[in-house]
Amino acid sequence: MSRRRIHNEYSYLLHRRPYSETSLLVDLFTREHGRIAAIAKGARRLKSRFRGALQPFQELVVQYSGKGEVRTMTLAEPVVAREFLSRERLLCGYYMSELVIRMLHRFDPHEVLYDAYKEAIQLIRGNQETQQVLRQFEKTLLEEVGYGLHLEQEPATGRNIERGVLYRYRPGTGPTRYDGKQGEGVLVHGDSLLALSLGATLDARSRLELKRLTRGVLTEHMNGRVIHSRAIYGKLFPGLDVDDELAEKDQQSETRN
């Protein structure tokens, strides 16, 4: 079998690590072929043709060849001049990249998700509210891998989700009206579910509820594997946890009334 050559493929670098003294092993998210692993030979040399190109969160045009699990990269060029993410926005980018690595199989194309990833990076770079961007990206990711969220109807009854109604959302079964009893799942208002479905602006309560919802669903489908970028985010920005606790108290007070 001849070595297959791929030319002018749009991609993003998800992860890289040293491979021998002079090369890098990279994980790419390509638009037409999904996730691929490739060796960038000589990329660690000072005069490498890859130098400065293999950076996260900048779209690349790449070329590679090979027929096994790991391909050989022959070209990588930025589509535009490099732009940086800063502070917590950088960690948001790493979080999305880690989700792609953990949720997608190699060589499984997801053009819709690629476009969503690209748009999310651009929005975060443009100072959009990060939680809004992340929830929409997670929603698209879950849809693309076959675990789409139930945001408009109760699967068990077929009833439409209503604003002002509190639901218990269980991963795998979806939302049911909250009956006041203890149980598994995440409490979330209909307003939050509909806002995520429509791509509407999220208020503080919806941001909290949907963050917990997507976290629970993703954890379910990753078999409990830890998202390392999320843990780092919590350590660097611990003050955000206080907001979560205050919002939780407000939500508990509402459910008792």
C-alpha positions in Angstrom: 0.0 0.0 0.0 1.4 3.4 -0.9 1.9 6.1 1.7 -1.1 8.5 1.6 -0.3 12.1 1.3 -2.6 14.8 2.6 -2.1 18.4 1.3 -3.3 21.7 2.6 -5.4 20.5 5.5 -6.8 23.0 8.0 -6.0 22.1 11.6 -5.4 23.1 15.1 -2.6 21.8 17.4 -4.3 20.2 20.5 -1.2 18.8 22.2 2.5 18.3 21.6 5.3 16.5 23.4 9.0 15.7 22.8 9.7 12.8 20.5 13.4 12.0 20.5 16.0 14.8 21.0 15.0 16.7 17.9 11.3 16.0 17.0 7.8 16.5 18.4 4.8 14.1 18.6 1.7 16.3 17.9 -2.0 15.7 18.3 -3.9 17.7 15.6 -7.6 18.4 15.1 -8.0 18.5 11.4 -11.2 19.7 9.6 -11.5 16.9 7.1 -9.9 13.9 8.9 -10.6 14.6 12.6 -7.9 13.9 15.2 -4.6 12.6 14.0 -1.2 12.0 15.6 1.9 13.0 13.6 5.7 13.3 14.1 7.2 16.6 13.2 10.7 15.6 12.5 13.4 18.1 13.6 10.8 20.5 15.1 12.9 21.0 18.2 15.9 22.2 16.2 16.6 25.9 16.3 16.5 26.2 12.5 13.5 23.9 12.0 11.0 24.7 9.3 8.3 24.1 12.0 9.7 26.6 14.4 7.1 29.1 15.7 4.3 27.3 13.8 3.3 24.5 16.1 1.5 26.6 18.7 -1.9 26.1 20.2 -5.0 28.1 19.3 -3.8 29.3 15.9 -5.2 27.7 12.7 -2.6 25.9 10.6 -2.4 24.6 7.1 -0.6 21.3 7.3 0.6 18.5 5.1 1.4 15.0 6.2 1.8 11.4 4.9 1.7 7.9 6.1 -0.7 5.0 6.6 -0.4 4.0 10.3 -1.7 5.4 13.5 1.1 8.0 13.5 1.7 10.1 10.4 4.7 12.1 9.4 4.2 15.9 9.1 5.9 17.6 6.2 4.5 21.2 6.5 2.8 23.4 9.0 2.1 27.1 8.4 -0.1 29.5 10.3 -3.2 30.8 8.4 -2.8 34.2 10.0 -0.3 36.0 12.2 -0.1 34.4 15.7 -2.5 35.9 18.3 -2.4 35.0 21.9 -4.9 34.1 24.6 -4.2 35.3 28.1 -4.9 34.4 31.7 -8.1 32.3 32.2 -8.9 32.5 28.5 -5.8 30.5 27.8 -7.0 27.8 30.2 -10.4 27.8 28.5 -8.7 27.1 25.2 -6.8 24.2 26.8 -10.0 22.9 28.3 -11.7 22.8 24.9 -8.6 21.1 23.4 -8.7 18.5 26.2 -12.3 17.7 25.6 -11.6 17.1 21.9 -8.8 14.7 22.7 -10.8 12.8 25.2 -14.1 12.6 23.4 -13.1 12.1 19.7 -11.6 8.9 18.2 -8.8 9.4 15.8 -9.5 9.7 12.1 -13.2 10.4 12.8 -14.1 13.6 10.9 -16.2 16.2 12.6 -16.3 19.3 10.4 -19.1 20.9 12.4 -17.2 20.5 15.6 -14.0 21.8 14.0 -15.9 25.0 12.9 -17.4 25.3 16.4 -13.9 25.0 18.0 -12.5 27.6 15.6 -15.4 30.0 16.4 -15.0 29.5 20.1 -11.3 30.3 20.0 -12.1 33.5 18.1 -14.8 34.5 20.5 -12.7 33.9 23.5 -9.9 35.9 21.9 -12.4 38.7 21.3 -13.2 39.0 25.0 -16.6 37.3 24.8 -18.0 36.0 28.1 -16.1 32.7 28.5 -18.8 30.6 30.2 -21.3 31.4 27.4 -18.8 30.3 24.8 -17.8 27.1 26.7 -21.4 25.9 27.2 -22.2 26.3 23.5 -19.0 24.5 22.5 -19.8 21.6 25.0 -23.4 21.4 23.5 -22.0 21.1 20.0 -19.4 18.5 21.1 -22.0 16.3 22.8 -24.3 16.5 19.7 -21.4 15.5 17.4 -20.4 12.5 19.4 -24.0 11.2 19.8 -24.8 12.4 23.3 -26.8 15.5 22.6 -28.5 17.2 25.4 -32.3 17.2 25.8 -33.1 20.9 26.0 -36.6 21.4 24.6 -38.6 18.3 25.7 -38.9 15.8 28.6 -38.0 12.5 26.9 -40.1 10.5 29.3 -43.3 12.4 28.7 -42.8 14.4 25.5 -43.8 17.6 27.3 -42.2 20.8 26.2 -39.6 22.3 28.6 -41.2 25.4 30.3 -39.7 28.5 31.6 -39.9 29.0 35.4 -40.1 25.2 36.0 -37.4 23.4 37.9 -36.2 20.1 36.5 -33.8 17.3 37.5 -31.5 16.4 34.7 -30.1 12.9 34.8 -27.3 12.1 32.3 -28.6 9.5 29.9 -32.3 10.1 30.5 -32.6 13.9 30.4 -34.8 16.3 32.3 -37.9 15.5 34.4 -39.9 17.9 36.5 -38.5 18.3 40.0 -40.7 16.5 42.6 -38.9 17.8 45.7 -37.3 14.5 46.4 -33.6 13.7 46.7 -32.0 12.0 43.7 -29.2 11.8 41.2 -28.8 14.4 38.6 -28.5 18.2 38.4 -31.3 20.7 39.2 -31.8 23.1 36.4 -34.5 25.6 35.4 -36.3 25.4 32.1 -35.1 28.9 31.4 -31.5 27.6 31.4 -32.2 24.7 29.2 -34.1 26.8 26.6 -31.4 29.5 26.7 -28.7 27.0 25.8 -30.9 25.5 23.1 -31.5 28.9 21.5 -27.9 30.2 22.0 -29.4 33.1 24.1 -27.4 35.1 26.6 -27.1 33.3 29.9 -27.8 35.0 33.2 -25.8 34.2 36.4 -28.1 31.4 37.5 -28.2 29.8 34.1 -24.4 29.9 33.8 -24.1 28.1 37.1 -26.8 25.5 36.4 -25.5 24.7 32.9 -21.9 24.5 34.0 -22.9 21.8 36.4 -25.1 20.1 33.8 -22.5 19.8 31.1 -19.9 18.8 33.7 -22.1 16.0 34.9 -22.9 14.8 31.4 -19.3 14.9 30.2 -18.1 13.1 33.3 -20.6 10.4 32.7 -19.4 9.8 29.1 -15.7 10.0 30.0 -16.1 7.3 32.6 -14.9 9.6 35.4 -11.6 10.6 33.8 -10.3 13.9 35.1 -10.1 17.0 33.0 -6.7 18.4 34.0 -7.2 21.9 32.7 -10.4 22.2 34.8 -8.4 21.3 37.9 -5.7 23.8 37.1 -8.3 26.5 36.5 -9.8 25.9 40.0 -6.4 26.3 41.6 -5.5 29.5 39.7 -8.9 31.1 40.1 -10.3 29.8 43.4 -12.4 32.9 43.9 -14.8 31.6 41.3 -15.8 28.7 43.6 -17.2 31.2 46.1 -19.7 32.4 43.4 -20.8 28.8 42.8 -21.4 28.3 46.6 -23.5 31.5 46.9 -25.5 30.6 43.8 -26.1 27.1 45.1 -27.5 28.5 48.4 -29.9 30.7 46.4 -31.0 27.7 44.4 -31.6 25.5 47.5 -33.6 28.3 49.1 -35.8 28.5 46.0 -36.5 24.8 45.9 -37.7 24.9 49.5 -40.2 27.6 48.8 
